[in-house]
Amino acid sequence: RHVATPNFITYGAAVSACDAGKQWERALQLVAEMLSRHVAPNDVVVGAAVSACGRAQQWQQSLRFAAEMRDHGIRPTAFTYAAVADACEKGWQWEWALQQLEEMVAYRVNPDLFVCSAAVSACEKGRKWEQALELFHQARSRGITPDET
């Protein structure tokens, strides 16, 4: 009888299930297991783990985990930055949400609608309307147009 070895797809499904269930600790454990088995997590897996942290109001863990992934040579994508910014927004951490945009520019990752929306929303929660308005104008100058959501 052959037992299949878990790959990034099966791990990804498990991490996504943890995200849906707000099981952030288990999501991070699964990614750590992936790394120990030399299975490279892709941006969807990393984003789901970060999202699990955000859903559970663990914005600090999302920041730490994203930095840890960079230390492992896993380059963050717009998807990852959006998940971290969203976690920061859920934790009412507008400064850290803005930091995600700054890092994106520094790492030459193009900001998208999702990360810009999370950062604007975080500024709104922090009553930082000036920053929210500035972000809105910056997004438009980059060709990012708001949708109806």
C-alpha positions as CSV (number, residue, x, y, z in Angstrom):
1,R,0.0,0.0,0.0
2,H,1.4,3.4,-1.0
3,V,1.0,6.4,1.3
4,A,1.2,9.7,-0.6
5,T,3.7,12.2,0.7
6,P,2.1,15.6,1.5
7,N,3.0,18.3,-1.0
8,F,2.3,22.0,-1.2
9,I,-1.2,21.3,-2.5
10,T,-2.2,19.1,0.4
11,Y,-0.5,21.3,2.9
12,G,-2.2,24.3,1.3
13,A,-5.6,22.7,1.7
14,A,-4.9,22.1,5.3
15,V,-3.6,25.6,6.0
16,S,-6.7,27.0,4.2
17,A,-8.9,24.9,6.4
18,C,-7.1,26.3,9.5
19,D,-7.6,29.8,8.1
20,A,-11.4,29.2,7.8
21,G,-11.4,27.8,11.3
22,K,-9.4,30.6,12.8
23,Q,-6.8,28.1,13.9
24,W,-3.7,30.3,13.4
25,E,-1.4,28.3,15.6
26,R,-2.1,25.1,13.7
27,A,-1.7,27.0,10.4
28,L,1.8,28.2,11.4
29,Q,2.7,24.7,12.7
30,L,1.8,23.2,9.3
31,V,4.0,25.7,7.5
32,A,6.8,25.0,9.9
33,E,6.3,21.3,9.1
34,M,6.4,22.0,5.4
35,L,9.7,23.8,5.8
36,S,11.2,21.0,7.9
37,R,10.2,18.5,5.1
38,H,11.7,20.7,2.4
39,V,8.3,21.5,0.9
40,A,8.4,25.1,-0.2
41,P,5.1,27.0,0.7
42,N,3.8,29.1,-2.1
43,D,2.1,32.5,-1.8
44,V,-1.3,31.0,-1.3
45,V,-0.1,28.9,1.6
46,V,1.7,31.8,3.2
47,G,-1.3,34.1,2.6
48,A,-3.7,31.6,4.2
49,A,-1.5,31.3,7.3
50,V,-1.2,35.0,7.6
51,S,-5.0,35.3,7.1
52,A,-5.6,32.8,9.8
53,C,-3.6,35.0,12.2
54,G,-5.7,38.0,11.1
55,R,-9.0,36.3,11.6
56,A,-7.9,35.4,15.1
57,Q,-6.9,39.0,15.9
58,Q,-3.2,38.0,16.0
59,W,-1.8,40.8,13.8
60,Q,1.6,40.6,15.6
61,Q,1.9,36.9,14.6
62,S,1.1,37.8,11.0
63,L,4.0,40.3,11.0
64,R,6.4,37.9,12.6
65,F,5.4,35.0,10.3
66,A,5.8,37.1,7.2
67,A,9.3,38.2,8.3
68,E,10.1,34.6,9.1
69,M,9.1,33.6,5.6
70,R,11.4,36.2,4.1
71,D,14.2,34.9,6.3
72,H,13.6,31.4,4.7
73,G,14.0,33.0,1.3
74,I,10.3,33.0,0.4
75,R,9.7,36.3,-1.4
76,P,6.5,38.0,-0.4
77,T,3.9,38.7,-3.1
78,A,1.1,41.2,-3.3
79,F,-1.1,38.4,-1.9
80,T,1.1,38.0,1.2
81,Y,1.3,41.8,1.8
82,A,-2.5,42.1,1.4
83,A,-3.0,39.4,4.0
84,V,-0.7,41.0,6.4
85,A,-2.2,44.5,5.9
86,D,-5.7,43.0,6.4
87,A,-4.5,41.3,9.6
88,C,-3.2,44.7,10.8
89,E,-6.4,46.4,9.8
90,K,-8.4,43.8,11.8
91,G,-6.1,44.6,14.8
92,W,-6.6,48.4,14.3
93,Q,-2.9,48.8,13.5
94,W,-2.9,51.5,10.8
95,E,0.8,52.2,11.1
96,W,1.7,48.5,10.4
97,A,-0.7,48.4,7.5
98,L,1.0,51.4,6.0
99,Q,4.4,49.7,6.6
100,Q,3.2,46.9,4.3
101,L,2.8,49.3,1.4
102,E,6.3,50.8,2.1
103,E,7.8,47.3,2.1
104,M,6.1,46.5,-1.1
105,V,7.7,49.4,-2.8
106,A,11.1,48.6,-1.3
107,Y,10.9,45.0,-2.5
108,R,9.5,46.1,-5.9
109,V,6.2,44.4,-5.5
110,N,3.4,46.4,-7.1
111,P,0.6,47.3,-4.6
112,D,-2.8,46.1,-5.6
113,L,-6.4,47.0,-4.8
114,F,-6.5,44.5,-1.8
115,V,-3.5,45.8,0.1
116,C,-4.5,49.5,-0.6
117,S,-8.0,48.8,0.6
118,A,-6.8,47.2,3.8
119,A,-4.4,50.1,4.4
120,V,-7.1,52.7,3.8
121,S,-9.5,50.8,6.0
122,A,-6.9,50.6,8.8
123,C,-6.4,54.3,8.5
124,E,-10.1,54.8,8.7
125,K,-10.3,52.7,11.9
126,G,-7.5,54.7,13.4
127,R,-9.2,58.0,12.5
128,K,-6.3,58.9,10.2
129,W,-8.4,60.4,7.4
130,E,-5.4,62.4,6.0
131,Q,-3.4,59.2,5.5
132,A,-6.5,57.4,4.1
133,L,-7.0,60.2,1.6
134,E,-3.3,60.2,0.6
135,L,-3.4,56.5,0.1
136,F,-6.5,56.8,-2.0
137,H,-4.7,59.4,-4.3
138,Q,-1.5,57.3,-4.4
139,A,-3.5,54.2,-5.5
140,R,-5.3,56.2,-8.2
141,S,-1.9,57.5,-9.5
142,R,-0.7,53.9,-9.7
143,G,-3.7,53.0,-11.8
144,I,-5.5,51.2,-9.0
145,T,-9.2,52.1,-9.1
146,P,-11.6,51.3,-6.3
147,D,-14.3,48.7,-6.9
148,E,-17.8,48.6,-5.5
149,T,-17.0,46.3,-2.5
